[in-house]
Amino acid sequence: MNLSTVKVGVVQAAPVFFDLARSIEKAVDWIERGHAAGCQLLLFPETFLPGYPRGLRFDATVGRRSDASRATWLDYWQNSVDITDAATMQPLHEAIRTSGMFVALGVTERAAVVGSLYCSLLYFSPDGTLLGSHRKLKPTGLERYFWAESDGRTLHTYDTPLGRIGGLICWENYMPLARTALYQKGVEIYLAPTADARPSWQATMQHIALEGRCFVLSANQFVRKSDYPDRYQNEICDEPNVLSAGGSVIVSPLGEVLAGPLWNEEGLLTAELDFSVLAQSKLDFDVVGHYARPDVFKYQAVDQPDTVKVVFEKYLTKNPGRKILLFRPGFFCLKRLLLVVVGAGGRALGAVGLLVELFPAFQGTSVFFLGYLAIVFGGAVSLLSQFRTAGFLVFLIVCHF
């Protein structure tokens, strides 16, 4: 466990409802704000793109579907996110790459092939790469009318230099075994985007922090009736002026509220996560460690993927004035290959120098001196590029003397 500190941010805002393009623009704006605040990780609310359709009925009636129901569905479907659509995703990729932050974004995801909608949490690395999508296991109430269910294959966790990251969406967090699936992966930064603005949600977030001995970040939207497009104003006329008051919050592994809860306004919550506190919290409770009873209880999530190790090219900076480092696994491998090539070149140069010095005809000449330099320089290059070649350098020197 890394005992450093990590600065995180939680966005509380409303999208431009049922307008994907403008909602993406708003997401980009909040990414830029998070970067300016020095955040290393940024969490958005549940289905920020294109909005949580609170108050809409989808003209749902048991036993039949109406034209009005299909029209609302189509509107929502057309403004949902196809993560395979490069043109749609490009502004997000670019904004995240520029910010250098790890970003988790709640969306309604449109399956590219089958066309179903899912309530999803997208994970992006700091170079803008989409690492994966967690789809909500069980939509709640009428959500099941427009969102499909998922399975264990999207219960992702990511082992990053910021900590081990994973999350569940809204009332998935009331599912004890879903939480246990993340605890078993050693989650340290637990993400809980939600649409639940009840005060009782705060107790749930504190409970999860204490139970999992992890930092908990929860992001909700602040939504007013005026945020809805005109075509839906009649349908929500009986709703209160504030449909969602928010309640975004950040909690420590000991249940201490580090930031928030934020009510009745948009804003960016930030907090410094001190991982020494997380380590200290394990003294008296570790839900899958010394406080577990594997001899009594057995549990395994079906098809849950292994934790993905994500390597940063460089450390993450909190200085918003710098253009930051990226998580570039591809570039990282290229750099390793370059070092191998340089090391091999150094060894070859040293070997040539050694051969020159072994010939008596070159002794006392400038060629002999160049051979000596080749041994020293080639050995040094090899040593600097790959520490394990130190033995080769020693071999050359011993042979020379």
C-alpha positions in Angstrom: 0.0 0.0 0.0 1.3 3.4 -1.0 1.2 5.8 2.0 1.2 9.0 0.0 -1.7 11.4 -0.4 -4.0 11.7 -3.4 -6.2 14.7 -4.2 -9.6 13.8 -5.5 -12.6 15.7 -6.8 -16.4 15.0 -6.9 -18.6 16.8 -9.4 -22.1 17.9 -8.4 -23.9 19.3 -11.4 -26.6 18.7 -13.9 -26.1 17.9 -17.5 -28.0 19.4 -20.4 -30.8 16.9 -20.2 -31.5 14.8 -23.3 -28.8 16.6 -25.3 -25.7 14.4 -25.5 -23.4 16.9 -27.4 -24.0 19.8 -25.0 -23.8 17.5 -22.0 -20.4 16.3 -23.2 -19.3 20.0 -23.5 -20.4 20.5 -19.8 -18.5 17.4 -18.8 -15.4 18.7 -20.5 -15.8 22.0 -18.6 -15.9 20.2 -15.3 -12.9 18.1 -16.3 -11.0 21.4 -16.9 -12.2 22.7 -13.5 -11.0 19.5 -11.8 -7.6 19.9 -13.4 -7.4 23.6 -12.3 -8.1 22.5 -8.8 -5.2 20.0 -8.9 -7.3 16.9 -8.7 -5.7 13.5 -9.6 -9.0 11.7 -9.8 -12.4 13.1 -10.7 -15.8 11.4 -10.2 -19.0 12.4 -12.0 -22.6 11.5 -10.9 -24.7 8.6 -12.1 -25.7 8.9 -15.7 -24.3 12.4 -16.1 -24.6 11.7 -19.8 -27.4 12.5 -20.9 -29.0 12.8 -17.4 -31.0 10.8 -14.9 -34.6 11.0 -16.1 -36.1 11.7 -12.7 -39.8 12.4 -12.7 -40.5 11.0 -16.2 -43.0 8.1 -16.5 -42.2 6.7 -19.9 -45.9 6.2 -20.1 -45.4 2.9 -18.4 -48.5 0.7 -18.0 -48.4 -3.0 -17.2 -49.4 -5.1 -20.2 -48.9 -2.5 -22.9 -46.5 0.0 -24.5 -47.8 3.2 -26.0 -46.5 5.5 -28.8 -45.7 8.1 -26.2 -43.6 5.5 -24.2 -41.6 4.6 -27.3 -41.1 8.3 -28.2 -39.6 9.1 -24.8 -37.4 5.9 -25.1 -36.2 6.9 -28.5 -35.3 10.4 -27.3 -33.3 9.0 -24.4 -31.8 6.3 -26.6 -30.6 8.7 -29.3 -28.8 10.8 -26.6 -27.2 7.9 -24.8 -23.5 7.0 -25.2 -22.2 4.5 -27.7 -18.7 4.1 -26.3 -17.5 2.6 -29.6 -18.4 5.8 -31.5 -15.0 7.6 -31.8 -16.5 10.9 -32.9 -18.7 11.0 -29.8 -16.0 10.0 -27.4 -13.2 12.2 -28.8 -13.9 15.4 -26.8 -13.8 13.4 -23.6 -10.6 11.5 -24.6 -8.9 14.8 -25.4 -10.0 16.7 -22.3 -8.9 13.9 -20.0 -5.6 13.5 -21.8 -4.9 17.2 -21.4 -5.9 17.1 -17.7 -3.9 14.0 -16.9 -6.5 12.9 -14.4 -8.1 9.5 -13.7 -11.8 10.1 -14.5 -14.9 8.1 -13.7 -18.0 9.2 -15.6 -21.5 8.0 -15.1 -23.4 7.6 -18.4 -26.4 5.8 -19.9 -24.6 3.5 -22.3 -26.1 2.3 -25.5 -24.9 -1.1 -26.5 -23.5 -0.8 -30.0 -24.8 -4.1 -31.3 -27.9 -5.1 -29.4 -29.2 -1.6 -28.7 -30.1 -2.0 -25.1 -29.4 0.8 -22.6 -27.3 0.3 -19.5 -26.6 2.6 -16.5 -22.7 2.6 -16.6 -19.7 3.9 -14.9 -16.8 4.6 -17.4 -13.2 4.5 -16.2 -10.7 6.6 -18.1 -6.9 6.6 -17.5 -5.0 9.9 -17.5 -4.1 9.6 -21.2 -7.7 9.5 -22.1 -7.9 5.8 -22.7 -11.2 4.1 -21.8 -10.2 1.3 -19.5 -13.6 -0.2 -19.0 -17.3 0.2 -18.3 -19.1 -1.1 -15.2 -22.8 -1.7 -15.9 -25.3 -1.5 -13.1 -26.2 -5.0 -11.9 -29.8 -4.3 -10.9 -31.7 -1.1 -12.0 -34.2 0.1 -9.4 -38.0 0.3 -9.8 -39.0 1.9 -13.1 -35.4 2.1 -14.1 -35.8 -1.5 -15.2 -38.2 -0.3 -17.9 -35.4 1.5 -19.8 -32.1 0.0 -18.4 -31.0 -3.6 -18.9 -29.3 -5.6 -16.2 -25.6 -6.5 -16.2 -23.6 -9.3 -14.7 -20.3 -10.0 -12.9 -18.2 -9.4 -16.0 -18.2 -5.6 -15.4 -17.3 -5.6 -11.7 -14.0 -4.0 -12.5 -11.2 -2.9 -10.2 -8.0 -1.1 -11.3 -4.7 -1.1 -9.4 -3.2 2.3 -10.1 -0.5 4.4 -8.5 -3.3 6.4 -7.0 -4.6 3.3 -5.2 -6.9 0.4 -6.0 -10.1 1.8 -7.6 -13.5 0.3 -8.1 -17.2 1.3 -7.6 -20.9 0.5 -7.6 -23.8 2.7 -8.9 -26.5 4.0 -6.6 -28.5 1.3 -5.0 -26.1 -1.4 -6.0 -24.4 -0.1 -2.9 -27.2 -1.6 -0.8 -26.2 -5.1 -2.2 -23.9 -6.6 0.5 -22.5 -9.2 -1.9 -21.7 -6.6 -4.6 -19.8 -4.6 -2.0 -18.0 -7.8 -0.9 -16.9 -8.5 -4.5 -15.1 -5.1 -4.4 -13.7 -5.6 -0.9 -12.2 -8.9 -1.9 -10.3 -7.1 -4.7 -8.8 -4.8 -2.0 -10.5 -1.6 -3.2 -9.0 1.5 -1.6 -10.9 4.3 -3.4 -14.5 3.2 -3.6 -16.6 5.2 -6.1 -20.4 5.5 -5.5 -22.1 7.7 -8.2 -25.8 8.0 -7.3 -29.2 9.6 -8.0 -30.2 9.3 -4.3 -30.5 12.7 -2.7 -32.1 11.5 0.6 -30.2 12.5 3.8 -30.1 8.8 4.7 -27.7 8.2 1.8 -25.0 9.9 3.9 -25.2 7.1 6.5 -24.8 4.5 3.7 -21.6 6.1 2.5 -20.2 6.3 6.0 -21.1 2.7 6.6 -19.4 1.5 3.4 -16.3 3.5 4.4 -16.2 1.9 7.8 -17.1 -1.6 6.5 -14.7 -1.7 3.6 -12.0 0.4 5.3 -11.7 2.5 2.2 -12.1 6.1 1.0 -15.7 6.6 -0.4 -16.5 9.2 -3.0 -20.2 9.7 -3.9 -21.3 12.1 -6.6 -24.9 13.2 -7.3 -26.6 15.7 -9.6 -28.1 19.0 -8.5 -31.2 19.2 -10.7 -34.0 21.8 -11.0 -37.2 21.6 -13.1 -35.8 24.4 -15.2 -32.9 22.0 -16.3 -35.4 19.9 -18.3 -36.2 20.6 -21.9 -39.5 22.3 -22.7 -40.9 19.1 -24.2 -40.9 17.5 -20.8 -42.1 20.4 -18.6 -45.7 19.3 -18.6 -44.7 15.8 -17.5 -42.8 17.1 -14.4 -45.2 19.9 -13.6 -46.1 18.2 -10.2 -42.5 17.7 -9.2 -40.8 20.1 -6.7 -38.7 22.9 -8.2 -35.5 21.1 -7.0 -35.7 17.5 -8.2 -32.4 16.5 -6.7 -30.7 18.5 -4.0 -27.4 16.6 -4.4 -25.6 15.5 -1.3 -22.2 14.6 -2.8 -19.7 13.6 -0.2 -16.2 12.2 0.4 -15.6 10.0 3.5 -12.5 8.5 5.1 -11.9 4.9 6.0 -12.8 5.8 9.6 -16.1 7.3 8.6 -15.0 10.9 8.9 -16.6 13.2 6.3 -13.7 14.9 4.5 -15.8 17.1 2.2 -19.5 17.8 1.9 -22.2 16.8 1.9 -23.0 19.5 -0.7 -26.7 20.6 -0.9 -28.7 22.7 -3.3 -26.0 24.0 -5.5 -23.5 22.9 -8.2 -19.9 22.6 -7.1 -16.7 20.6 -7.0 -15.8 18.9 -3.7 -12.1 18.1 -3.2 -10.2 16.3 -0.5 -6.7 15.0 0.2 -6.8 11.2 0.8 -4.1 10.3 3.3 -3.3 6.7 2.8 -1.6 6.4 6.2 -5.2 6.8 7.7 -6.3 3.9 5.5 -3.4 1.7 6.9 -4.2 2.7 10.4 -7.9 1.8 10.0 -6.9 -1.8 9.4 -5.7 -2.1 13.0 -9.1 -3.1 14.4 -11.1 -4.1 11.3 -10.3 -5.6 7.9 -13.4 -7.0 6.3 -11.5 -9.5 4.1 -8.4 -9.8 6.3 -8.1 -10.5 10.0 -11.8 -9.8 10.6 -12.9 -12.3 8.0 -13.9 -15.9 8.7 -13.2 -17.8 5.4 -13.6 -21.1 7.4 -17.3 -20.1 7.9 -18.2 -17.9 4.9 -17.4 -18.6 1.3 -18.2 -16.2 -1.6 -17.1 -15.6 -5.1 -18.7 -13.2 -7.7 -19.5 -15.1 -10.9 -17.3 -14.0 -13.8 -15.8 -11.1 -12.0 -12.6 -10.0 -13.9 -9.2 -9.9 -12.3 -7.9 -6.5 -11.2 -6.3 -4.7 -14.0 -2.8 -3.2 -13.3 -2.5 0.2 -14.8 1.0 1.7 -15.0 1.6 5.4 -15.0 4.4 6.6 -17.3 5.4 9.2 -14.7 4.1 10.3 -11.3 0.9 12.4 -11.2 1.4 16.0 -10.3 -1.0 18.2 -8.4 0.4 21.3 -10.1 -2.3 22.6 -12.4 0.2 24.8 -14.2 2.0 21.8 -15.7 0.9 19.6 -18.6 0.8 16.3 -16.9 2.0 12.8 -17.3 0.1 10.2 -18.8 -0.7 6.5 -18.2 0.8 5.3 -21.5 1.3 1.5 -21.3 2.2 1.5 -25.1 4.7 4.3 -24.7 6.1 2.6 -21.5 6.8 -0.6 -23.5 8.4 1.4 -26.3 10.7 3.1 -23.8 11.7 -0.3 -22.3 12.5 -1.6 -25.8 14.6 1.5 -26.6 16.6 0.9 -23.3 17.2 -2.7 -24.3 18.5 -1.6 -27.8 20.7 1.0 -26.3 22.1 -1.5 -23.7 22.8 -4.0 -26.5 24.6 -1.3 -28.4 26.7 -0.4 -25.4 27.7 -4.0 -24.9 28.6 -4.4 -28.6 30.8 -1.2 -28.4 32.6 -2.5 -25.3 33.2 -5.9 -27.0 34.8 -4.2 -30.0 37.0 -2.1 -27.7 38.2 -5.3 -26.0 39.0 -7.0 -29.3 41.1 -4.0 -30.3 43.1 -4.1 -27.1 43.8 -7.8 -27.4 45.8 -7.3 -30.7 49.5 -6.4 -29.9 49.7 -4.5 -33.2 47.5 -1.7 -31.8 49.4 -1.3 -28.5 50.8 2.2 -28.1 48.7 3.6 -31.0 45.7 5.9 -31.0 43.6 3.0 -32.0 44.6 1.2 -28.7 43.5 4.3 -26.8 40.2 4.5 -28.7 39.6 0.8 -27.9 40.1 1.6 -24.2 37.5 4.4 -24.5 35.1 2.1 -26.3 35.3 -0.4 -23.4 34.6 2.3 -20.7 32.0 4.2 -22.7 30.2 1.0 -23.9 30.2 -0.5 -20.5 28.8 2.8 -19.0 26.0 3.0 -21.6 25.1 -0.6 -20.9 25.1 -0.1 -17.2 22.9 3.0 -17.3 20.4 1.5 -19.7 19.9 -1.8 -17.9 21.3 -2.2 -14.4 21.5 -6.0 -14.8 24.4 -5.5 -17.3 26.7 -4.4 -14.5 28.3 -7.9 -14.6 29.2 -7.4 -18.2 31.0 -4.1 -17.4 33.0 -5.8 -14.7 33.9 -8.6 -17.1 35.3 -6.1 -19.6 37.4 -4.3 -17.1 38.8 -7.6 -15.6 39.7 -8.8 -19.1 41.4 -5.5 -19.8 43.6 -5.5 -16.8 
